[in-house]
């Protein structure tokens, strides 16, 4: 049985402090949505606890992974440079994002 997990949310783009020079930019999923994703994934994960997703914002979509962030108590989604450039985004912008869990 295929369970569709699709979440739409607003979040602020932020730069990972440990990799500021590389401009690793993320958005945090809501805690409640992260809990639902963890529950639906049923313990399935890849390296670093990641889960494959299809993400979308504005006119862009891409396949990537979300990663658990224990400090935030939520999954985080990397927003790659090509997407930020295509959508004219910078750290601090609040964006609407859609995430669909794959492979469950």
C-alpha positions in Angstrom: 0.0 0.0 0.0 1.5 3.4 -1.1 1.1 6.2 1.5 1.4 9.7 0.0 3.0 12.1 2.4 2.9 15.6 0.9 3.5 18.7 3.1 3.2 22.4 2.1 4.7 25.0 4.5 6.3 28.4 4.8 9.8 28.6 6.1 12.8 31.0 6.2 15.9 30.1 4.2 18.9 29.8 6.5 22.6 29.1 6.0 24.2 26.1 7.9 26.6 27.7 10.4 29.1 24.8 10.0 29.4 25.4 6.3 28.9 29.2 5.9 31.7 29.5 3.3 30.0 26.9 1.1 26.6 28.6 1.4 24.7 25.4 2.3 21.1 26.8 2.5 18.2 25.0 4.1 14.6 25.4 5.2 13.2 23.7 8.2 10.1 21.6 7.9 7.4 22.2 10.7 7.9 20.0 13.7 4.4 18.4 13.4 5.0 17.6 9.7 8.4 16.1 10.6 6.8 13.9 13.3 4.3 12.7 10.7 7.0 11.9 8.2 9.0 10.0 10.8 5.9 8.0 11.7 4.9 7.3 8.1 8.5 6.3 7.1 8.4 3.6 9.8 12.1 3.7 10.5 13.1 3.6 6.8 16.0 6.0 6.1 19.2 6.4 4.2 22.6 7.8 5.2 22.5 10.3 8.1 18.8 9.4 8.6 17.8 11.1 5.4 14.7 10.4 3.4 14.3 11.0 -0.4 11.8 13.7 -1.4 10.5 15.6 -4.3 10.6 19.3 -3.4 9.0 22.3 -5.1 8.9 26.0 -4.7 7.8 28.7 -7.1 8.2 27.3 -10.6 11.0 24.9 -9.6 11.0 21.3 -8.5 13.8 18.8 -7.7 14.5 15.5 -6.1 16.7 15.6 -3.0 16.6 14.4 0.6 15.5 15.8 3.9 17.7 15.3 6.9 16.9 15.1 10.6 18.2 18.0 12.7 18.1 17.1 16.4 18.7 20.7 17.4 15.5 21.9 15.6 13.5 18.7 16.3 12.6 18.7 12.6 13.8 17.6 9.2 15.7 20.2 7.1 15.6 20.5 3.3 18.6 21.7 1.3 17.8 24.3 -1.3 20.5 24.1 -3.9 22.1 27.2 -5.5 20.5 26.5 -9.0 17.1 26.6 -7.4 17.9 29.8 -5.3 19.2 31.5 -8.5 16.2 30.4 -10.6 13.8 31.7 -8.0 15.8 34.8 -7.0 16.1 33.7 -3.3 18.6 34.6 -0.6 19.1 33.6 3.0 16.4 35.2 5.2 13.7 35.0 2.5 10.4 33.3 3.7 9.2 30.8 1.0 6.4 28.4 0.5 7.7 24.9 -0.1 6.1 21.6 -1.0 7.8 18.3 0.0 6.6 14.9 -1.1 8.1 11.8 0.5 9.4 9.2 -2.0 10.2 5.5 -1.5 7.8 4.6 1.3 
